[in-house]
């Protein structure tokens, strides 16, 4: 396991690319989002007809192939002194999903969580998973239906740690979160401490994980799920549950088929806005 270091970027200046995308073309915008992150984006935001990506460098300092591949109509703007984390904090509101209410940490003193819901304090920083996205909320809803007491849970692509923390709050005995992004692992660790839950965290992916789990959570991207389908199936105990998302509605059937090909049974595709959450089980021994 690598010792994660928080990412540091030059403060103050950002460059925003506004990239036209065809409304409803989930596959194109998922693939583009993945490429932008790989290319160094510090944040992305989807709005109707466009994807906005922020970078901490000007376009001529980015991967030239990425910049050249952006569609005609892409515009770049320099945004001095915009702190997107501060902007997120100012706009953030508590959000409920499944058995939890996610409360932005800076609102902790001013907001009461209703009885019966687990409260998760969260400061996403620059990691993904504030609870506002349909894919995260959809996974939390499925998680609420499972009896996690005494169970082991693996969260692949933990981001802010939101799903892993929710699983621990719902009584899971052991929770392991992994993420290929070292910065996300730092953020998840901070959030786990803020919520008084013990979760194990590691930089890496399924290859780095040993053993099998009662529940595996995987809110990733379609392409990643297709690639990892066999390994995800292999990381479950017999009758274990897989909860996967990050898949646009149009791609649900393709991912469902890949999970069935990997040997999982009772594959279910649930719609959540423009996205789907897939629920499947490992077969009985
Ligand atoms: N679990 C959170 C975050 C999901 S975002 C939620 O549900 O809201 C997806 C996360 O997966 C990102 O933090 C990204 O860094 C990570 N990721 C992407 N590909 C991965 C892979 N192959 N293995 C592990 N983590 C991965």
py3Dmol code that shows the C-alpha trace and the ligand (Angstrom):
import py3Dmol

protein = """\
ATOM      1  CA  UNK A   1       0.000   0.000   0.000  1.00  0.00           C
ATOM      2  CA  UNK A   2       1.333   3.402  -0.988  1.00  0.00           C
ATOM      3  CA  UNK A   3       1.458   6.152   1.571  1.00  0.00           C
ATOM      4  CA  UNK A   4      -0.916   8.730   0.102  1.00  0.00           C
ATOM      5  CA  UNK A   5       0.023  12.391  -0.080  1.00  0.00           C
ATOM      6  CA  UNK A   6      -2.591  15.108  -0.463  1.00  0.00           C
ATOM      7  CA  UNK A   7      -2.570  16.607  -3.952  1.00  0.00           C
ATOM      8  CA  UNK A   8      -1.458  20.205  -4.020  1.00  0.00           C
ATOM      9  CA  UNK A   9      -2.070  22.513  -6.940  1.00  0.00           C
ATOM     10  CA  UNK A  10      -1.169  26.124  -7.512  1.00  0.00           C
ATOM     11  CA  UNK A  11      -3.809  28.162  -5.697  1.00  0.00           C
ATOM     12  CA  UNK A  12      -5.907  30.806  -7.314  1.00  0.00           C
ATOM     13  CA  UNK A  13      -6.045  30.167 -11.033  1.00  0.00           C
ATOM     14  CA  UNK A  14      -8.203  27.728 -12.973  1.00  0.00           C
ATOM     15  CA  UNK A  15      -8.946  27.159 -16.618  1.00  0.00           C
ATOM     16  CA  UNK A  16     -12.416  25.944 -17.506  1.00  0.00           C
ATOM     17  CA  UNK A  17     -13.226  24.114 -20.734  1.00  0.00           C
ATOM     18  CA  UNK A  18     -16.874  24.173 -21.791  1.00  0.00           C
ATOM     19  CA  UNK A  19     -17.319  21.215 -24.102  1.00  0.00           C
ATOM     20  CA  UNK A  20     -20.474  20.702 -26.162  1.00  0.00           C
ATOM     21  CA  UNK A  21     -21.991  17.215 -25.740  1.00  0.00           C
ATOM     22  CA  UNK A  22     -25.087  15.826 -27.386  1.00  0.00           C
ATOM     23  CA  UNK A  23     -27.944  15.837 -24.848  1.00  0.00           C
ATOM     24  CA  UNK A  24     -28.744  12.302 -23.714  1.00  0.00           C
ATOM     25  CA  UNK A  25     -25.541  10.733 -25.064  1.00  0.00           C
ATOM     26  CA  UNK A  26     -24.452   9.242 -21.757  1.00  0.00           C
ATOM     27  CA  UNK A  27     -21.783   7.023 -23.216  1.00  0.00           C
ATOM     28  CA  UNK A  28     -20.018   9.911 -24.935  1.00  0.00           C
ATOM     29  CA  UNK A  29     -20.072  12.113 -21.856  1.00  0.00           C
ATOM     30  CA  UNK A  30     -18.925   9.261 -19.546  1.00  0.00           C
ATOM     31  CA  UNK A  31     -15.990   8.485 -21.804  1.00  0.00           C
ATOM     32  CA  UNK A  32     -15.136  12.151 -22.150  1.00  0.00           C
ATOM     33  CA  UNK A  33     -15.321  12.652 -18.376  1.00  0.00           C
ATOM     34  CA  UNK A  34     -12.962   9.715 -17.846  1.00  0.00           C
ATOM     35  CA  UNK A  35     -10.481  11.111 -20.387  1.00  0.00           C
ATOM     36  CA  UNK A  36     -10.630  14.556 -18.815  1.00  0.00           C
ATOM     37  CA  UNK A  37      -9.854  13.143 -15.360  1.00  0.00           C
ATOM     38  CA  UNK A  38      -6.985  11.107 -16.745  1.00  0.00           C
ATOM     39  CA  UNK A  39      -5.802  14.286 -18.487  1.00  0.00           C
ATOM     40  CA  UNK A  40      -5.597  16.147 -15.179  1.00  0.00           C
ATOM     41  CA  UNK A  41      -9.044  17.708 -14.703  1.00  0.00           C
ATOM     42  CA  UNK A  42      -9.569  18.851 -11.116  1.00  0.00           C
ATOM     43  CA  UNK A  43     -13.346  18.793 -11.436  1.00  0.00           C
ATOM     44  CA  UNK A  44     -16.086  18.207 -13.990  1.00  0.00           C
ATOM     45  CA  UNK A  45     -19.671  19.315 -14.117  1.00  0.00           C
ATOM     46  CA  UNK A  46     -22.406  18.174 -16.479  1.00  0.00           C
ATOM     47  CA  UNK A  47     -25.045  20.617 -17.551  1.00  0.00           C
ATOM     48  CA  UNK A  48     -27.579  20.180 -20.356  1.00  0.00           C
ATOM     49  CA  UNK A  49     -25.696  20.102 -23.655  1.00  0.00           C
ATOM     50  CA  UNK A  50     -22.262  20.727 -22.179  1.00  0.00           C
ATOM     51  CA  UNK A  51     -19.615  19.320 -19.942  1.00  0.00           C
ATOM     52  CA  UNK A  52     -17.480  21.786 -17.988  1.00  0.00           C
ATOM     53  CA  UNK A  53     -14.018  20.686 -16.833  1.00  0.00           C
ATOM     54  CA  UNK A  54     -11.628  22.621 -14.629  1.00  0.00           C
ATOM     55  CA  UNK A  55      -7.881  22.417 -14.833  1.00  0.00           C
ATOM     56  CA  UNK A  56      -5.161  24.019 -12.763  1.00  0.00           C
ATOM     57  CA  UNK A  57      -3.084  24.658 -15.888  1.00  0.00           C
ATOM     58  CA  UNK A  58      -3.734  26.470 -19.165  1.00  0.00           C
ATOM     59  CA  UNK A  59      -4.703  24.328 -22.174  1.00  0.00           C
ATOM     60  CA  UNK A  60      -1.238  24.641 -23.758  1.00  0.00           C
ATOM     61  CA  UNK A  61       0.272  22.988 -20.669  1.00  0.00           C
ATOM     62  CA  UNK A  62      -2.079  19.977 -20.897  1.00  0.00           C
ATOM     63  CA  UNK A  63      -1.788  16.751 -22.884  1.00  0.00           C
ATOM     64  CA  UNK A  64      -1.891  18.037 -26.473  1.00  0.00           C
ATOM     65  CA  UNK A  65      -3.682  14.948 -27.781  1.00  0.00           C
ATOM     66  CA  UNK A  66      -6.487  15.439 -25.268  1.00  0.00           C
ATOM     67  CA  UNK A  67      -6.930  19.122 -26.081  1.00  0.00           C
ATOM     68  CA  UNK A  68      -6.852  18.450 -29.840  1.00  0.00           C
ATOM     69  CA  UNK A  69      -9.483  15.706 -29.485  1.00  0.00           C
ATOM     70  CA  UNK A  70     -12.046  18.006 -27.835  1.00  0.00           C
ATOM     71  CA  UNK A  71     -14.998  18.679 -30.142  1.00  0.00           C
ATOM     72  CA  UNK A  72     -15.371  21.792 -32.262  1.00  0.00           C
ATOM     73  CA  UNK A  73     -17.158  24.444 -30.214  1.00  0.00           C
ATOM     74  CA  UNK A  74     -15.147  23.816 -27.046  1.00  0.00           C
ATOM     75  CA  UNK A  75     -14.335  27.108 -25.348  1.00  0.00           C
ATOM     76  CA  UNK A  76     -11.643  27.821 -22.763  1.00  0.00           C
ATOM     77  CA  UNK A  77     -11.856  30.506 -20.105  1.00  0.00           C
ATOM     78  CA  UNK A  78      -9.377  31.547 -17.462  1.00  0.00           C
ATOM     79  CA  UNK A  79     -11.029  31.845 -14.094  1.00  0.00           C
ATOM     80  CA  UNK A  80      -8.747  33.641 -11.698  1.00  0.00           C
ATOM     81  CA  UNK A  81      -9.393  33.329  -7.996  1.00  0.00           C
ATOM     82  CA  UNK A  82     -12.339  30.964  -8.257  1.00  0.00           C
ATOM     83  CA  UNK A  83     -12.200  28.448  -5.464  1.00  0.00           C
ATOM     84  CA  UNK A  84     -14.510  25.653  -6.558  1.00  0.00           C
ATOM     85  CA  UNK A  85     -14.291  23.900  -3.253  1.00  0.00           C
ATOM     86  CA  UNK A  86     -15.484  27.085  -1.541  1.00  0.00           C
ATOM     87  CA  UNK A  87     -18.215  27.440  -4.167  1.00  0.00           C
ATOM     88  CA  UNK A  88     -19.331  23.870  -3.512  1.00  0.00           C
ATOM     89  CA  UNK A  89     -19.381  24.525   0.214  1.00  0.00           C
ATOM     90  CA  UNK A  90     -21.538  27.609  -0.263  1.00  0.00           C
ATOM     91  CA  UNK A  91     -24.064  25.702  -2.409  1.00  0.00           C
ATOM     92  CA  UNK A  92     -24.061  22.397  -0.574  1.00  0.00           C
ATOM     93  CA  UNK A  93     -27.161  21.254   1.284  1.00  0.00           C
ATOM     94  CA  UNK A  94     -27.832  18.116   3.325  1.00  0.00           C
ATOM     95  CA  UNK A  95     -29.117  15.272   1.178  1.00  0.00           C
ATOM     96  CA  UNK A  96     -30.936  12.065   2.196  1.00  0.00           C
ATOM     97  CA  UNK A  97     -30.555   8.725   0.449  1.00  0.00           C
ATOM     98  CA  UNK A  98     -31.365   5.271   1.744  1.00  0.00           C
ATOM     99  CA  UNK A  99     -30.595   5.017   5.460  1.00  0.00           C
ATOM    100  CA  UNK A 100     -28.303   8.043   5.638  1.00  0.00           C
ATOM    101  CA  UNK A 101     -28.352  11.812   5.548  1.00  0.00           C
ATOM    102  CA  UNK A 102     -25.186  13.422   4.227  1.00  0.00           C
ATOM    103  CA  UNK A 103     -24.473  16.740   5.871  1.00  0.00           C
ATOM    104  CA  UNK A 104     -21.714  19.048   4.585  1.00  0.00           C
ATOM    105  CA  UNK A 105     -19.301  19.318   7.460  1.00  0.00           C
ATOM    106  CA  UNK A 106     -19.488  23.089   7.738  1.00  0.00           C
ATOM    107  CA  UNK A 107     -23.272  22.842   8.342  1.00  0.00           C
ATOM    108  CA  UNK A 108     -22.898  20.267  11.129  1.00  0.00           C
ATOM    109  CA  UNK A 109     -23.798  22.665  13.946  1.00  0.00           C
ATOM    110  CA  UNK A 110     -26.808  24.168  12.203  1.00  0.00           C
ATOM    111  CA  UNK A 111     -28.581  21.074  11.000  1.00  0.00           C
ATOM    112  CA  UNK A 112     -30.374  18.279  12.873  1.00  0.00           C
ATOM    113  CA  UNK A 113     -30.622  14.887  11.207  1.00  0.00           C
ATOM    114  CA  UNK A 114     -34.028  13.230  11.727  1.00  0.00           C
ATOM    115  CA  UNK A 115     -34.138  10.239  14.078  1.00  0.00           C
ATOM    116  CA  UNK A 116     -33.779   6.935  12.272  1.00  0.00           C
ATOM    117  CA  UNK A 117     -31.254   8.162   9.715  1.00  0.00           C
ATOM    118  CA  UNK A 118     -27.498   7.749  10.072  1.00  0.00           C
ATOM    119  CA  UNK A 119     -25.761  11.089   9.780  1.00  0.00           C
ATOM    120  CA  UNK A 120     -22.656  11.308   7.627  1.00  0.00           C
ATOM    121  CA  UNK A 121     -20.566  14.463   7.855  1.00  0.00           C
ATOM    122  CA  UNK A 122     -18.760  15.019   4.620  1.00  0.00           C
ATOM    123  CA  UNK A 123     -16.267  17.385   3.122  1.00  0.00           C
ATOM    124  CA  UNK A 124     -15.695  16.154  -0.437  1.00  0.00           C
ATOM    125  CA  UNK A 125     -12.723  18.394  -1.147  1.00  0.00           C
ATOM    126  CA  UNK A 126     -11.790  17.395  -4.677  1.00  0.00           C
ATOM    127  CA  UNK A 127     -12.874  13.757  -4.438  1.00  0.00           C
ATOM    128  CA  UNK A 128     -16.089  12.430  -6.011  1.00  0.00           C
ATOM    129  CA  UNK A 129     -19.055  11.477  -3.838  1.00  0.00           C
ATOM    130  CA  UNK A 130     -21.026  14.250  -2.132  1.00  0.00           C
ATOM    131  CA  UNK A 131     -24.217  12.184  -2.189  1.00  0.00           C
ATOM    132  CA  UNK A 132     -25.923  14.554  -4.641  1.00  0.00           C
ATOM    133  CA  UNK A 133     -25.218  12.409  -7.688  1.00  0.00           C
ATOM    134  CA  UNK A 134     -27.864   9.853  -8.717  1.00  0.00           C
ATOM    135  CA  UNK A 135     -25.281   7.060  -8.897  1.00  0.00           C
ATOM    136  CA  UNK A 136     -24.142   7.572  -5.294  1.00  0.00           C
ATOM    137  CA  UNK A 137     -27.693   8.059  -4.016  1.00  0.00           C
ATOM    138  CA  UNK A 138     -28.836   4.960  -5.936  1.00  0.00           C
ATOM    139  CA  UNK A 139     -26.103   2.837  -4.326  1.00  0.00           C
ATOM    140  CA  UNK A 140     -27.023   4.190  -0.882  1.00  0.00           C
ATOM    141  CA  UNK A 141     -30.653   3.194  -1.486  1.00  0.00           C
ATOM    142  CA  UNK A 142     -29.693  -0.400  -2.317  1.00  0.00           C
ATOM    143  CA  UNK A 143     -27.314  -0.490   0.639  1.00  0.00           C
ATOM    144  CA  UNK A 144     -30.215   0.478   2.927  1.00  0.00           C
ATOM    145  CA  UNK A 145     -32.093  -2.665   1.839  1.00  0.00           C
ATOM    146  CA  UNK A 146     -29.270  -4.989   2.877  1.00  0.00           C
ATOM    147  CA  UNK A 147     -28.705  -6.170   6.430  1.00  0.00           C
ATOM    148  CA  UNK A 148     -25.033  -5.327   6.798  1.00  0.00           C
ATOM    149  CA  UNK A 149     -24.644  -6.228  10.464  1.00  0.00           C
ATOM    150  CA  UNK A 150     -21.610  -8.447  10.860  1.00  0.00           C
ATOM    151  CA  UNK A 151     -20.885  -8.369   7.114  1.00  0.00           C
ATOM    152  CA  UNK A 152     -17.714  -7.580   5.193  1.00  0.00           C
ATOM    153  CA  UNK A 153     -17.895  -4.853   2.556  1.00  0.00           C
ATOM    154  CA  UNK A 154     -15.502  -3.810  -0.220  1.00  0.00           C
ATOM    155  CA  UNK A 155     -15.948  -0.376  -1.829  1.00  0.00           C
ATOM    156  CA  UNK A 156     -14.090  -0.194  -5.149  1.00  0.00           C
ATOM    157  CA  UNK A 157     -13.551   3.457  -6.117  1.00  0.00           C
ATOM    158  CA  UNK A 158     -14.344   4.862  -2.699  1.00  0.00           C
ATOM    159  CA  UNK A 159     -13.907   8.557  -3.641  1.00  0.00           C
ATOM    160  CA  UNK A 160     -14.931  10.558  -0.565  1.00  0.00           C
ATOM    161  CA  UNK A 161     -15.551   7.245   1.231  1.00  0.00           C
ATOM    162  CA  UNK A 162     -19.275   7.976   1.303  1.00  0.00           C
ATOM    163  CA  UNK A 163     -20.493   4.422   0.556  1.00  0.00           C
ATOM    164  CA  UNK A 164     -17.872   2.821   2.806  1.00  0.00           C
ATOM    165  CA  UNK A 165     -18.804   5.130   5.699  1.00  0.00           C
ATOM    166  CA  UNK A 166     -22.515   4.418   5.148  1.00  0.00           C
ATOM    167  CA  UNK A 167     -21.804   0.665   5.236  1.00  0.00           C
ATOM    168  CA  UNK A 168     -19.883   1.032   8.506  1.00  0.00           C
ATOM    169  CA  UNK A 169     -22.708   3.124  10.006  1.00  0.00           C
ATOM    170  CA  UNK A 170     -25.157   0.381   9.011  1.00  0.00           C
ATOM    171  CA  UNK A 171     -23.246  -2.113  11.093  1.00  0.00           C
ATOM    172  CA  UNK A 172     -20.817  -3.775   8.693  1.00  0.00           C
ATOM    173  CA  UNK A 173     -18.109  -5.564  10.634  1.00  0.00           C
ATOM    174  CA  UNK A 174     -15.252  -4.784   8.264  1.00  0.00           C
ATOM    175  CA  UNK A 175     -15.177  -2.258   5.441  1.00  0.00           C
ATOM    176  CA  UNK A 176     -12.339  -1.827   2.968  1.00  0.00           C
ATOM    177  CA  UNK A 177     -12.293   1.076   0.510  1.00  0.00           C
ATOM    178  CA  UNK A 178      -9.838   1.265  -2.380  1.00  0.00           C
ATOM    179  CA  UNK A 179      -9.263   3.971  -4.944  1.00  0.00           C
ATOM    180  CA  UNK A 180      -6.671   4.389  -7.670  1.00  0.00           C
ATOM    181  CA  UNK A 181      -6.522   8.111  -6.825  1.00  0.00           C
ATOM    182  CA  UNK A 182      -4.285   8.672  -3.768  1.00  0.00           C
ATOM    183  CA  UNK A 183      -5.942  12.018  -3.129  1.00  0.00           C
ATOM    184  CA  UNK A 184      -9.362  10.329  -2.785  1.00  0.00           C
ATOM    185  CA  UNK A 185      -7.900   7.936  -0.209  1.00  0.00           C
ATOM    186  CA  UNK A 186      -6.682  10.888   1.863  1.00  0.00           C
ATOM    187  CA  UNK A 187     -10.115  12.537   1.666  1.00  0.00           C
ATOM    188  CA  UNK A 188     -11.876   9.254   2.559  1.00  0.00           C
ATOM    189  CA  UNK A 189      -9.611   8.811   5.592  1.00  0.00           C
ATOM    190  CA  UNK A 190     -10.398  12.316   6.833  1.00  0.00           C
ATOM    191  CA  UNK A 191     -14.118  11.716   6.352  1.00  0.00           C
ATOM    192  CA  UNK A 192     -14.008   8.333   8.131  1.00  0.00           C
ATOM    193  CA  UNK A 193     -12.351   9.965  11.157  1.00  0.00           C
ATOM    194  CA  UNK A 194     -14.877  12.808  11.151  1.00  0.00           C
ATOM    195  CA  UNK A 195     -17.618  10.167  11.335  1.00  0.00           C
ATOM    196  CA  UNK A 196     -15.982   8.005  14.002  1.00  0.00           C
ATOM    197  CA  UNK A 197     -15.991   4.892  11.854  1.00  0.00           C
ATOM    198  CA  UNK A 198     -13.109   2.504  11.351  1.00  0.00           C
ATOM    199  CA  UNK A 199     -12.676   1.622   7.693  1.00  0.00           C
ATOM    200  CA  UNK A 200      -9.580   0.251   6.016  1.00  0.00           C
ATOM    201  CA  UNK A 201      -8.385   2.263   3.032  1.00  0.00           C
ATOM    202  CA  UNK A 202      -5.785   1.571   0.382  1.00  0.00           C
ATOM    203  CA  UNK A 203      -4.580   3.120  -2.839  1.00  0.00           C
ATOM    204  CA  UNK A 204      -5.219   0.649  -5.643  1.00  0.00           C
ATOM    205  CA  UNK A 205      -7.926  -1.450  -7.198  1.00  0.00           C
ATOM    206  CA  UNK A 206      -9.316  -4.986  -7.144  1.00  0.00           C
ATOM    207  CA  UNK A 207      -5.928  -6.481  -8.049  1.00  0.00           C
ATOM    208  CA  UNK A 208      -4.568  -5.274  -4.736  1.00  0.00           C
ATOM    209  CA  UNK A 209      -7.370  -6.769  -2.644  1.00  0.00           C
ATOM    210  CA  UNK A 210      -7.219 -10.209  -1.108  1.00  0.00           C
ATOM    211  CA  UNK A 211     -10.131 -12.278   0.092  1.00  0.00           C
ATOM    212  CA  UNK A 212     -13.835 -12.291  -0.640  1.00  0.00           C
ATOM    213  CA  UNK A 213     -16.568 -10.037   0.653  1.00  0.00           C
ATOM    214  CA  UNK A 214     -20.260 -10.303   1.503  1.00  0.00           C
ATOM    215  CA  UNK A 215     -20.983  -7.042  -0.326  1.00  0.00           C
ATOM    216  CA  UNK A 216     -18.977  -5.331  -3.071  1.00  0.00           C
ATOM    217  CA  UNK A 217     -19.800  -1.749  -4.047  1.00  0.00           C
ATOM    218  CA  UNK A 218     -18.520  -0.405  -7.355  1.00  0.00           C
ATOM    219  CA  UNK A 219     -19.665   3.048  -8.447  1.00  0.00           C
ATOM    220  CA  UNK A 220     -17.274   3.361 -11.381  1.00  0.00           C
ATOM    221  CA  UNK A 221     -17.709   3.964 -15.100  1.00  0.00           C
ATOM    222  CA  UNK A 222     -19.262   1.626 -17.670  1.00  0.00           C
ATOM    223  CA  UNK A 223     -15.921   0.871 -19.322  1.00  0.00           C
ATOM    224  CA  UNK A 224     -14.290   0.092 -15.964  1.00  0.00           C
ATOM    225  CA  UNK A 225     -17.143  -2.190 -14.892  1.00  0.00           C
ATOM    226  CA  UNK A 226     -16.951  -4.100 -18.176  1.00  0.00           C
ATOM    227  CA  UNK A 227     -13.223  -4.523 -17.690  1.00  0.00           C
ATOM    228  CA  UNK A 228     -13.534  -5.558 -14.033  1.00  0.00           C
ATOM    229  CA  UNK A 229     -16.675  -7.729 -14.297  1.00  0.00           C
ATOM    230  CA  UNK A 230     -14.855 -11.057 -13.766  1.00  0.00           C
ATOM    231  CA  UNK A 231     -12.758  -9.713 -10.888  1.00  0.00           C
ATOM    232  CA  UNK A 232     -15.809  -8.158  -9.230  1.00  0.00           C
ATOM    233  CA  UNK A 233     -17.647 -11.491  -9.431  1.00  0.00           C
ATOM    234  CA  UNK A 234     -14.557 -13.239  -8.056  1.00  0.00           C
ATOM    235  CA  UNK A 235     -14.372 -10.939  -5.046  1.00  0.00           C
ATOM    236  CA  UNK A 236     -17.770 -12.051  -3.683  1.00  0.00           C
ATOM    237  CA  UNK A 237     -18.505 -14.902  -1.277  1.00  0.00           C
ATOM    238  CA  UNK A 238     -21.230 -17.314  -2.471  1.00  0.00           C
ATOM    239  CA  UNK A 239     -24.594 -15.469  -2.298  1.00  0.00           C
ATOM    240  CA  UNK A 240     -22.721 -12.173  -1.842  1.00  0.00           C
ATOM    241  CA  UNK A 241     -24.159  -8.951  -3.293  1.00  0.00           C
ATOM    242  CA  UNK A 242     -22.698  -6.676  -5.941  1.00  0.00           C
ATOM    243  CA  UNK A 243     -24.003  -3.101  -6.150  1.00  0.00           C
ATOM    244  CA  UNK A 244     -22.599  -1.281  -9.182  1.00  0.00           C
ATOM    245  CA  UNK A 245     -23.286   2.083 -10.792  1.00  0.00           C
ATOM    246  CA  UNK A 246     -21.743   4.857 -12.821  1.00  0.00           C
ATOM    247  CA  UNK A 247     -23.616   3.523 -15.829  1.00  0.00           C
ATOM    248  CA  UNK A 248     -25.801   5.658 -18.091  1.00  0.00           C
ATOM    249  CA  UNK A 249     -29.314   4.274 -18.618  1.00  0.00           C
ATOM    250  CA  UNK A 250     -28.604   3.244 -22.214  1.00  0.00           C
ATOM    251  CA  UNK A 251     -25.652   1.097 -21.148  1.00  0.00           C
ATOM    252  CA  UNK A 252     -27.477  -0.779 -18.358  1.00  0.00           C
ATOM    253  CA  UNK A 253     -28.258  -3.892 -20.435  1.00  0.00           C
ATOM    254  CA  UNK A 254     -24.644  -4.202 -21.666  1.00  0.00           C
ATOM    255  CA  UNK A 255     -23.249  -4.118 -18.132  1.00  0.00           C
ATOM    256  CA  UNK A 256     -25.993  -6.500 -16.915  1.00  0.00           C
ATOM    257  CA  UNK A 257     -24.966  -8.957 -19.627  1.00  0.00           C
ATOM    258  CA  UNK A 258     -21.291  -8.690 -18.666  1.00  0.00           C
ATOM    259  CA  UNK A 259     -22.149  -9.398 -15.016  1.00  0.00           C
ATOM    260  CA  UNK A 260     -24.233 -12.439 -16.008  1.00  0.00           C
ATOM    261  CA  UNK A 261     -21.364 -13.644 -18.257  1.00  0.00           C
ATOM    262  CA  UNK A 262     -19.075 -13.292 -15.239  1.00  0.00           C
ATOM    263  CA  UNK A 263     -21.294 -15.804 -13.408  1.00  0.00           C
ATOM    264  CA  UNK A 264     -23.475 -13.513 -11.300  1.00  0.00           C
ATOM    265  CA  UNK A 265     -27.184 -14.265 -10.919  1.00  0.00           C
ATOM    266  CA  UNK A 266     -30.421 -12.346 -10.277  1.00  0.00           C
ATOM    267  CA  UNK A 267     -28.969  -9.371 -12.129  1.00  0.00           C
ATOM    268  CA  UNK A 268     -31.296  -6.404 -11.694  1.00  0.00           C
ATOM    269  CA  UNK A 269     -31.057  -2.996 -13.374  1.00  0.00           C
ATOM    270  CA  UNK A 270     -32.674  -0.121 -11.473  1.00  0.00           C
ATOM    271  CA  UNK A 271     -33.126   3.276 -13.056  1.00  0.00           C
ATOM    272  CA  UNK A 272     -32.074   6.363 -11.139  1.00  0.00           C
ATOM    273  CA  UNK A 273     -32.539   9.534 -13.195  1.00  0.00           C
ATOM    274  CA  UNK A 274     -30.415   9.199 -16.318  1.00  0.00           C
ATOM    275  CA  UNK A 275     -28.337   6.514 -14.602  1.00  0.00           C
ATOM    276  CA  UNK A 276     -28.793   2.916 -13.503  1.00  0.00           C
ATOM    277  CA  UNK A 277     -27.737   0.946 -10.458  1.00  0.00           C
ATOM    278  CA  UNK A 278     -27.092  -2.762 -11.008  1.00  0.00           C
ATOM    279  CA  UNK A 279     -27.681  -5.284  -8.252  1.00  0.00           C
ATOM    280  CA  UNK A 280     -26.521  -8.884  -8.643  1.00  0.00           C
ATOM    281  CA  UNK A 281     -25.627 -11.907  -6.502  1.00  0.00           C
ATOM    282  CA  UNK A 282     -22.919 -14.500  -6.543  1.00  0.00           C
ATOM    283  CA  UNK A 283     -24.412 -17.976  -7.022  1.00  0.00           C
ATOM    284  CA  UNK A 284     -24.890 -20.405  -4.139  1.00  0.00           C
ATOM    285  CA  UNK A 285     -21.908 -22.745  -3.633  1.00  0.00           C
TER     286      UNK A 285
END
"""
ligand_1 = """\
26
LIG
N -17.880 5.650 -4.266
C -18.068 7.081 -4.441
C -17.167 7.653 -5.518
C -17.410 7.152 -6.908
S -16.440 8.030 -8.125
C -19.529 7.339 -4.745
O -20.284 6.399 -4.928
O -19.933 8.495 -4.798
C -15.382 6.755 -8.746
C -14.074 6.642 -8.005
O -13.429 5.475 -8.509
C -13.100 7.779 -8.215
O -12.669 8.244 -6.953
C -11.943 7.158 -9.022
O -10.680 7.668 -8.641
C -12.054 5.695 -8.670
N -11.606 4.729 -9.693
C -11.680 4.817 -11.033
N -11.260 3.679 -11.625
C -10.915 2.834 -10.615
C -10.419 1.491 -10.573
N -10.191 0.786 -11.681
N -10.186 0.939 -9.357
C -10.407 1.637 -8.220
N -10.860 2.908 -8.203
C -11.129 3.494 -9.381
"""
view = py3Dmol.view(width=600, height=400)
view.addModel(protein, "pdb")
view.setStyle({"model": 0}, {"cartoon": {"style": "trace"}})
view.addModel(ligand_1, "xyz")
view.setStyle({"model": 1}, {"stick": {}})
view.zoomTo()
view.show()
